Amino acid sequence: MSDVALRSVETPRAAWINDPRVRGLVWQVVLVGLVAWILIGAGSNAIDNLRRAGIASGFDFLWRESSFDIAHTLIDYSSRSSFGRALFVGVLNTLLVATIGIVLATILGVAIGVARISSNFILSKTAEVYVEVVRNVPLLLQLFIWYKAVLEPLPEARASINLGAGIFVNKRGLYLPEPLFGPGSWLIAAGLGAGLVGAILFRIWAKRRQDETGRRYPILLTALALIVGLPLLAALLTGMPVEFKPATQSRFNLSGGIAIQPELVALLAGLVIYTAAFIAEIVRSGIVAVSKGQTEAAGALGLRPNASLRLVVIPQAMRIIIPPLTSQFLNLTKNSSLAVAIGYSDLVHVGNTIITQGGQPLEVIAVWMAVYLGISLATAGVMNWYNQRIALVER
Amino acid sequence: MATGVPASNPVPSAAASSTPVSSVPMSDAPLPDAPLRAGGGFVRASFGDTRPPPGRVGGPVRWLRENLFSSPLNTALTLVLLYALATTLPDFLRFTLIDAIWEGEDRDACRAQALGREPGACWAFVKARTAYFMYGQYPLEERWRVDLTWLLGGLGVLWMLWPRVPRKAAGAVYFFILFPLGAFVLLTGFSAVGLPPVPTYLWGGLLVTLVISAIGIVVSLPLGVLLALGRRSQLPAVKFMSVVFIEFVRGVPLITVLFMANVMLPLFLPGGWRPDSLVRVLIGVALFAAAYMAEVVRGGLQAIPKGQYEGAMSLGLGYWRTMTLIILPQALKVVIPGIVNTFIGLFKDTSLVSIVGIFDLMRTVEASLTDPKWATPVTRFSGYFFAALVYFVFCFGMSRYSMWMERRLATDHRN
């Protein structure tokens, strides 16, 4: 009955022009039309302009001979190789810098972030000065400083500076000792593998035992002993088949060893030092954000400072740290494109060489965008998976 | 926990009260001083040992002990750091200040051979090139226009940023409408009022860096707000386009965006229409910063409780009024640190335009270093140090201002 009464009431209808749904539709149609008009206009202009300038388009060029050399390659490459292979060399170089850079920047950044909250006055102040100075100077300038003001004035190869432990540095780069594998080296690798597997198995077993009995086992020490001890044992048994041969210094030259180009050294130094400052701030704010009550409660439960840090503070801080850390990793990867300014052959540098050599700018830029977007999405995916694993499980 | 603590603590000293608590047994094993087990908890029957009173040492000695030598590890760190500072800091000061060369006409002033000693930083070079670092190749007799622009801009910044200056609305009109128009007329020239035109390829140095970052900031903030609203919009087409734009731009490096703006913009425009190269990178930088700004603003929008939207709706406010009157003022306030961080990033990122051939501060310094007139081993370092100092002053200034503003705007009465 009430139903009928309600239905009989005339709902005052607003004019259709004031209906939010109609308005939304109109706005969207206008916007889509505008964007489409811009895109179509830009596209037809591009086709016109390209035809007028006589620039070939399409991705056929990827299979043509590149006829330029690349200084630093991880795979076989010569000036007879194709443009496509040149770009692939660039991609690999970008990935190399990004991977090494991310690992080193994380280590340095965490160390500095922890130093910033240290009770040691000098340590925390030094860390603060580091962060403030490094964060507020452009990365490009820092790269120039490393490449042109630090590495370039270094002595020639014949007067290389010995940093100790078989590491040399000169104008041409950094020289690390080269491992030479003799017969039986595979046993060491096998030992390392067995150590890793053993450590993981032990961790699983120890965790189960702890859940059942409450007894705790020294997981870290055992894992270290397994991972370091087994390969060492293998090495001793086979009579040290691996030898680290440093570069040899002759009167006029330095030969042998693993040579790392100055461009790569400068790029890594700049990227790591710059990104570490940001990571340090993220780590610091993450730890500080865990409320003091958590530490106090852990203390009240009888946990020692070390254990409370490891079991209570850090797991909570990680939840705050991971998302911004991901974007720093992505920033480092994207910033590695500044290699173009100091001549390290990363993707952008190789692409730029192709553009200046003979056109195909649209295609090269498309390749850049595709690769960087791919890397960004992949990294974000991995980090999101990890973040979900450690996220707070709420009921 | 309360069951483990003695019901009343007869020891009045605060220092001693912690002793019984920490000696409450953690295991079920019976202890020699036989705690009474009552109702599953522990009640301690005897007093714990009283600890000695804290030492009487106060002042600097105590501070040193607590802050520098509290543990063996800390002591070692302190000593290592002190040693490192003692070996590097004096050298640094000697190089940049004591041995530095402040006056000179050319490279002879800064060379060991001519000087008879190891030279410090060659500030004479920086001094001789300061005008170039500031204005680039802007014609000498027209540089007063740049100075006037800086003065007008500085006034606008003061008006906007200094809270004690009244009439912010007028200030906003001045800073966001009058000043850009005036600066445009002043810098590019306007023959009708007797200002000869100065083409942008003559601009350079700090002038270009500031022009790019100022326009980037002024454009990216409103554009970023619009994109953030678009990303949270109910309209699927708007949302989709915003997401695509934001994620695309954030997924690629700025340098590729600059190459794109430089190479592709002329391609996409009708034939023969070649925008000025400064305008091209300006568009690139502004769009790039807008995507980052959008994500910062989105964070602020998400932090606003739903009740605020519902409250606005119940007052009969439409979408735009809800946003401009209720949501954005709160959201933007929350994300001031993020916005300023984006500005700082934008300011530093302007150095990248030097790679695509714009003579900004970075490029003018770099270009001066190839001048044989000043070629010495210390010139390069001096030039870079100066550039780093200029960038540092601006970025550090912005970050300190934002921290100060954050404290002023803290209207939640948490503290």
Interface residues (C-beta under 8 A of the other chain):
Chain A: P20 G24 W27 Q28 L31 V32 V35 G41 A42 G43 N45 A46 D48 N49 L50 R52 S118 S119 N120 F121 I122 L123 T126 E132 V133 R135 N136 V137 P138 L139 L140 L141 F144 I145 K148 A149 P153 A300 G302 K334 N335 S337 L338 V340 A341 V348 N352 I355 P361 L362 I365 W368 M369 Y372 L373 S376 L377
Chain B: M1 M26 E66 N67 L68 S70 N74 L77 T78 L81 L82 L85 Q234 L235 P236 A237 V238 M241 F248 R250 G251 V252 P253 L254 I255 T256 F259 M260 V263 M264 P266 L267 F268 L269 P270 G271 Y319 I344 K348 D349 S351 L352 S354 I355 M362 E366 P377 R380 F381 Y384 A387 A388 Y391 F392 C395 F396 S399
